[in-house]
Amino acid sequence: MQSPNLTQATAQSKPLPDGCAVDTVDISRIARLVEAMPDELEKLFSVQEITDAGEGAGRIASLAARFAAKEACLKLFPRETALNTITAMDFSVVRDAYGAPQVAVSHAAEIVMGRHLVAEIKLSLTHTPLSATAVALRVPKVIEPSRAGRFAYRWLPYRRSVILENLKRVYGAQVSQQQITLLAQAHYGHLLTLLKELFQFRFLSIQQKKDVVKVEDVSIMWDAYAGGKGVLILTGHFGNFEVSTVAGIEHFPQVKGHIHFLRRPIKPKWLSDLLTNRFKKAGFGVVGRRGSLEEIVETLERGDVIVFPFDQYARRPEGIEVELFGHAAGTYKSMALIALATGAPVVPAASWREPDGTHVLRFLPPLTPIVDNDVGAEITRNTRAFNQALELVIVRHPEQWWWMHRRWKNQPKADHK
């Protein structure tokens, strides 16, 4: 059974651009801006762009071309630009090893691109003595469901209506119905592969389990752990989250007994018991989600790590309505409360399956706490930041998130195409 795949261009089928935007800027206009705000150029350009423009005669023309590139990129996403979801500073121009211009994007822009199923933006820059012009092309992601995924979508449609509703809520305003169907088929292929892996995993040796997972940027987690305030790992149901964590801990066995999963029972009970026992056998602690606040705080005060699956629906009083992909979703407020009360850093973590069947477990930089004089606003703003971290992980490998969960349970059906 092949794993579902959502990739960029392949050797056999290179996608054609699905959008184009052009912007032209008068060089004299940029010259006036530079003259008016010589010490504030970082409001318009990244530090790298300012450095790459140099100090010579061509500096203004170079900056003008970069400014045109930012505007062209914004034109590719007019709705999000109008809503101020993205701004010009979410795009910057960098050079590759051969000197060709490339687009570097912020996390906000990456989420927007992901919701449009855009793999990358290609640039072409030019200028005359009077003006600079940039052409930006959107290159779509290629969705390639496995045969097993197509079969399951049609003949084993478990919770298909929920999966499609969730996909349409997130992608329906940006992509076609055909792309949503392909994405749903790829998701079914992922689920079938996940079940096969869970069965096979129990028969692997410790070394084989270790070899199946590659851990990236673990130094981020170590640095947070060294702070002595404990660590909150912000994660969700990405990839094969059971395999990647149980196998991933073999890369740093010295923390066995110091990492604890926050879990709530799932149905059926036998599956919940199976997964809980597997975690304990691998060296993880398990903390029940309900009525566990005191235990969580005590665990963090010992300097241990709490893994917090953050992508499930939370009803009141445990949850508050916080935006996720532009729609209000019941979200646990306890993570923000605990982080603000204990000072424990919040480190996002993600896992996914590569096309060759190996798994990646990656730690991302800690989220900066948001301070607000209003306690309620402080909790809400930090919780929103946690959801944004989830959005970024989801759009990078969308077929491998748990779409069958009713994440927007109390919201009306999405208004989609």
C-alpha positions in Angstrom: 0.0 0.0 0.0 1.6 3.2 -1.1 1.5 6.3 1.1 -0.7 9.2 -0.2 1.4 12.1 -1.4 1.0 15.8 -1.8 4.1 17.1 -3.6 5.4 19.8 -5.8 6.4 19.1 -9.4 7.5 15.5 -10.2 9.9 14.5 -13.0 6.9 13.1 -14.9 4.4 15.9 -14.4 5.5 19.5 -13.7 2.6 21.7 -12.7 2.0 24.8 -14.8 1.5 28.1 -13.0 -2.2 28.7 -12.0 -1.9 32.5 -11.4 0.2 35.4 -12.6 0.6 39.0 -11.3 2.7 41.9 -12.6 3.7 45.1 -10.8 5.7 48.1 -12.0 7.2 50.8 -9.7 8.6 54.1 -10.7 12.3 54.2 -9.5 11.9 57.9 -8.6 9.2 57.0 -6.1 11.5 54.6 -4.3 14.2 57.2 -4.4 11.9 59.6 -2.6 11.0 57.0 0.0 14.6 56.2 0.7 15.4 59.9 1.1 12.5 60.5 3.4 13.1 57.5 5.7 16.8 56.5 5.4 16.8 54.9 8.9 13.4 53.2 8.6 13.8 51.1 5.5 13.2 47.9 7.5 9.5 49.0 7.5 9.6 48.3 3.7 12.3 45.7 3.2 13.9 42.9 5.1 17.5 43.2 6.4 18.6 40.8 3.7 17.0 42.8 0.9 18.7 46.0 2.1 22.0 44.2 2.3 21.6 42.6 -1.2 20.7 46.0 -2.7 24.2 47.2 -1.8 25.4 50.8 -1.7 26.3 51.5 -5.3 24.6 53.3 -8.2 22.1 50.5 -8.7 20.9 50.4 -5.1 17.6 52.3 -5.7 16.7 50.3 -8.8 17.4 47.1 -6.9 15.2 48.1 -4.0 12.5 49.2 -6.5 12.5 45.7 -8.2 12.1 44.1 -4.7 9.3 46.5 -3.9 7.5 45.6 -7.1 8.0 41.9 -6.3 6.3 42.3 -3.0 3.3 44.0 -4.6 3.1 41.4 -7.3 3.0 38.6 -4.7 0.2 40.4 -2.9 -1.8 40.6 -6.1 -1.8 36.8 -6.3 -3.9 36.7 -3.2 -6.3 39.7 -3.5 -8.8 38.6 -0.8 -6.2 38.1 1.9 -4.5 41.3 0.9 -7.8 43.2 1.2 -8.4 41.7 4.6 -4.9 42.6 5.7 -4.2 39.0 6.5 -0.9 39.5 4.6 1.1 42.6 3.8 4.1 43.4 1.7 6.5 42.6 4.5 5.2 39.0 4.5 7.2 38.5 1.2 10.9 39.2 0.6 13.3 38.6 -2.2 16.4 36.4 -1.7 18.9 35.0 -4.1 19.6 31.3 -4.7 23.1 29.9 -5.2 23.1 31.0 -8.8 21.9 34.5 -8.1 18.3 34.0 -9.3 15.6 35.7 -7.3 13.5 33.6 -5.0 10.6 34.5 -2.7 10.9 34.0 1.1 7.6 34.1 2.9 6.5 34.7 6.5 4.5 32.1 8.4 1.3 34.2 7.7 2.0 34.1 4.0 2.8 30.4 4.1 -0.6 29.7 5.6 -2.3 31.7 2.9 -0.4 29.9 0.2 -1.1 26.6 1.8 -4.9 27.3 1.8 -4.6 28.0 -1.9 -2.6 24.8 -2.4 0.3 26.9 -3.8 3.7 25.2 -3.6 5.8 28.2 -4.4 6.0 31.6 -6.1 8.4 32.1 -8.9 9.8 35.6 -9.7 11.2 37.5 -12.6 12.6 40.9 -12.0 13.7 43.6 -14.5 14.2 47.4 -14.6 14.8 50.3 -16.9 16.4 53.6 -16.0 12.9 54.8 -15.0 11.0 51.8 -13.7 11.2 48.4 -12.2 8.9 45.5 -13.0 8.3 42.1 -11.3 6.3 39.1 -12.5 5.1 36.6 -9.9 3.8 33.2 -10.8 1.9 30.8 -8.5 3.0 27.2 -8.8 0.3 24.8 -7.5 0.9 21.7 -5.4 0.3 18.4 -7.1 -2.2 16.2 -5.2 -1.6 12.5 -5.9 -3.9 10.2 -4.0 -2.9 6.6 -3.8 -5.1 3.9 -5.5 -6.0 2.7 -2.0 -7.0 6.2 -1.0 -9.3 6.5 -4.1 -10.8 3.1 -3.3 -11.5 3.9 0.3 -13.0 7.3 -0.5 -15.6 5.6 -2.7 -16.2 2.3 -1.0 -15.2 2.8 2.6 -16.5 6.3 3.2 -16.2 6.4 7.0 -17.0 10.0 8.1 -16.6 11.2 4.6 -19.2 14.0 5.1 -17.2 15.3 8.1 -13.9 15.2 6.2 -15.3 17.0 3.2 -17.1 19.6 5.3 -13.8 20.3 7.2 -11.8 20.5 4.0 -14.4 22.8 2.4 -14.3 25.1 5.4 -10.6 25.5 5.2 -10.1 25.4 1.4 -13.5 25.9 -0.2 -13.1 29.6 -0.8 -9.7 29.2 -2.4 -9.6 26.0 -4.5 -11.9 23.9 -6.8 -14.2 21.1 -5.7 -12.0 18.7 -7.7 -8.9 19.7 -5.6 -10.9 19.2 -2.4 -12.0 15.7 -3.5 -8.4 14.8 -4.4 -7.2 16.0 -1.0 -9.9 13.9 0.7 -8.8 10.9 -1.3 -5.2 11.5 -0.3 -6.3 11.7 3.3 -8.0 8.3 3.1 -4.8 6.9 1.7 -3.0 8.3 4.7 -5.4 6.7 7.1 -5.0 3.3 5.5 -1.3 3.6 5.6 -1.5 4.7 9.3 -3.4 1.6 10.2 -1.0 -0.6 8.4 1.9 1.0 10.2 0.3 0.6 13.6 0.0 -3.1 13.0 3.5 -3.5 11.7 5.1 -1.4 14.3 4.6 -3.9 17.1 6.8 -6.4 15.3 9.8 -4.0 14.8 12.9 -4.2 16.9 14.0 -1.1 18.9 16.7 -0.3 16.3 14.1 -0.7 13.5 11.7 1.6 15.3 14.5 4.2 15.7 15.5 3.9 12.0 11.9 4.6 10.8 11.9 8.1 12.3 14.2 11.1 11.7 14.2 13.7 14.5 14.9 17.3 13.4 15.9 20.4 15.5 15.8 18.4 18.7 18.2 21.1 20.1 15.2 23.4 20.3 13.6 21.1 22.8 16.8 20.5 24.7 17.4 24.3 25.1 13.8 24.7 26.4 14.2 21.7 28.7 17.5 23.2 30.1 15.5 26.2 31.3 14.3 24.2 34.3 10.6 25.4 34.1 9.4 22.4 32.2 8.2 22.4 28.6 4.8 22.4 27.0 4.9 20.7 23.6 2.2 22.1 21.3 1.2 19.4 18.8 -1.8 17.7 17.1 -2.8 14.6 15.2 -0.3 15.0 12.4 1.2 12.2 10.3 1.4 8.9 12.2 1.7 10.7 15.6 1.7 7.4 17.5 4.7 5.9 15.5 6.7 9.1 15.3 6.6 9.8 19.0 7.1 6.2 20.3 9.9 5.7 17.8 11.3 9.2 18.1 12.1 8.9 21.8 14.6 6.2 21.0 16.8 9.1 19.6 17.1 10.6 23.1 16.3 7.8 25.6 17.7 9.8 28.5 14.4 11.7 28.7 12.3 8.6 29.2 10.2 9.0 32.2 10.4 12.8 31.8 7.9 13.3 28.9 4.2 12.9 29.6 1.4 12.8 27.2 -1.9 14.6 28.0 -4.5 12.2 26.7 -8.2 11.7 27.0 -9.9 8.3 26.4 -10.9 7.6 22.8 -13.4 5.2 21.4 -13.3 2.2 21.1 -11.9 1.5 24.5 -9.6 -1.3 23.3 -7.8 1.1 21.0 -7.5 3.7 23.7 -6.0 1.1 26.1 -3.7 -0.2 23.4 -2.3 3.2 22.6 -1.9 4.2 26.3 -0.1 0.9 27.1 2.2 1.5 24.1 3.1 4.9 25.3 3.9 3.7 28.8 5.9 0.8 27.5 8.0 3.2 25.3 8.9 5.3 28.4 6.3 8.1 28.3 4.1 9.1 31.2 0.4 9.6 30.6 -1.7 12.3 32.2 -5.5 12.3 31.9 -6.9 15.5 30.4 -9.8 16.0 32.7 -9.2 17.1 36.3 -5.4 17.1 35.8 -4.4 20.7 36.2 -2.7 20.2 39.5 -0.8 17.2 38.2 0.3 19.1 35.1 1.6 22.0 37.1 3.5 19.6 39.4 5.0 17.8 36.4 6.3 21.1 35.0 7.6 22.2 38.3 9.8 19.1 38.3 11.2 20.3 35.0 9.5 17.6 32.9 7.8 17.9 29.6 4.0 17.8 28.9 2.9 16.9 25.3 -0.4 18.7 24.7 -2.5 17.6 21.7 -4.1 20.9 20.9 -6.2 20.3 17.8 -9.4 18.7 19.2 -12.7 20.5 19.9 -13.1 21.8 23.4 -16.5 22.8 24.8 -17.1 25.2 27.6 -15.9 25.7 30.3 -12.7 24.0 29.2 -12.8 25.7 25.8 -13.2 29.2 24.4 -14.1 30.3 20.8 -10.9 31.1 19.0 -10.2 31.5 15.3 -8.8 28.5 13.4 -8.4 29.0 9.7 -10.8 32.0 9.8 -13.6 30.2 11.7 -14.3 30.2 15.4 -13.4 26.9 17.0 -13.8 25.6 20.6 -10.2 25.6 21.8 -8.6 24.6 25.1 -7.7 27.6 27.2 -5.8 25.6 29.7 -2.5 25.6 27.8 -2.3 29.4 27.8 -3.3 29.5 31.5 -0.6 26.9 32.4 2.1 28.6 30.3 1.4 32.0 31.7 1.2 30.8 35.3 4.4 28.6 35.2 6.6 30.3 32.6 7.0 27.0 30.8 8.0 27.6 27.2 5.6 26.4 24.5 7.4 24.5 21.8 5.4 23.4 18.7 6.2 20.0 17.3 5.0 18.3 14.1 5.3 14.9 12.5 4.7 13.7 8.9 5.4 10.8 6.6 7.8 11.2 3.7 7.0 9.6 0.3 9.5 6.9 1.0 7.6 5.8 4.1 10.0 7.2 6.7 8.7 9.6 9.4 9.9 13.0 10.5 9.5 14.5 13.9 10.4 18.2 14.0 10.6 20.7 16.8 9.9 24.3 16.0 11.1 27.5 17.8 9.3 28.4 21.1 6.3 30.7 20.8 6.9 34.2 22.3 4.4 34.8 25.1 1.9 37.6 24.4 1.4 40.0 27.3 -1.8 41.9 27.8 -3.1 43.9 30.7 -6.5 42.3 30.2 -6.2 38.7 31.5 -9.0 37.4 29.3 -7.5 39.0 26.2 -4.1 37.6 27.2 -5.5 34.1 27.3 -7.4 34.5 24.0 -4.4 36.1 22.1 -2.0 33.4 23.2 -4.6 30.7 22.4 -5.0 32.2 18.9 -1.2 32.1 18.5 -1.2 28.4 19.4 -3.9 27.8 16.7 -1.8 29.7 14.2 1.1 27.4 14.9 -1.2 24.5 14.1 -2.4 26.1 10.9 1.2 26.4 9.7 1.9 22.7 10.3 -1.4 21.6 8.8 -1.0 23.4 5.5 2.5 21.9 5.0 1.1 18.4 4.8 -2.6 18.8 4.7 -3.5 15.2 3.7 -1.9 14.0 6.9 -4.0 15.9 9.5 -6.9 14.3 11.3 -9.7 15.8 9.2 -12.4 13.4 10.5 -12.5 15.2 13.8 -15.4 17.7 14.2 -13.1 20.6 14.9 -15.8 23.3 14.3 -18.6 21.4 15.9 -20.8 24.4 16.9 -20.4 26.3 13.7 -22.9 26.3 10.8 -21.9 24.5 7.7 -19.2 26.2 5.7 -20.3 28.5 2.9 -18.3 27.0 0.1 -18.3 26.5 -3.6 
